[in-house]
């Protein structure tokens, strides 16, 4: 369930950075890059766990 919460947080950050017009463009770019990197790490961890379970 923790993974789902992280996923929702990352997706929320991406949507917030696109829709929030009160923040500067540079801050929007930073949020998207941070959310994207977090999503890539989360996806890698999930794939690693699946492969680990599959190996055993």
N, C-alpha and C positions, 0 to 999 in steps of 0.2 A: 504493500500500500504506500510505502514511502516513495517508491519509484514513480508512482502515478502522481503523487503530490509534486515531485520535482518536475515532472513532465508538464503538468498544468502550470506551474510557476514559470517555466521557460517559455511556453507558448504565450502566456499572459504578458510576459516582458516584451516579446516580439510584437504582439498586437498593440500593447500600450505605447511602444516606441513609434509605431506607425500612426496611431490615432491621436496622440497627445501633441497638440500644436502649441502648448505653453512652454515646451522645453526647446532648447537650442538644437540645431541640426547636428552639431557635433555630438551632443549627448545622445541623440537618437541613434546615431551610427555606433556609438560605444555600446549602447544597450543591445542592439541587434548583433553585434560581433560577440559580445559576452554570452548572449543567449544561444547563439549558434554554436560557439565553442562548448558550452555546457551540454547542448543537445548531442553534439558529436561524441563527447566523453560518455554521456549516459548511454547512447546507442552502442558504443564499443563495450561498455561494461555488460550490457544486456546480452550482446552477442557472445561475449566471453563466457558468461554464465550458461548460456544455452549449449555452447560447445563443451563446457566442462561436464554438464549433466549428460550430454550425448556420449562423451568419452567413457563415462562410468556406467 
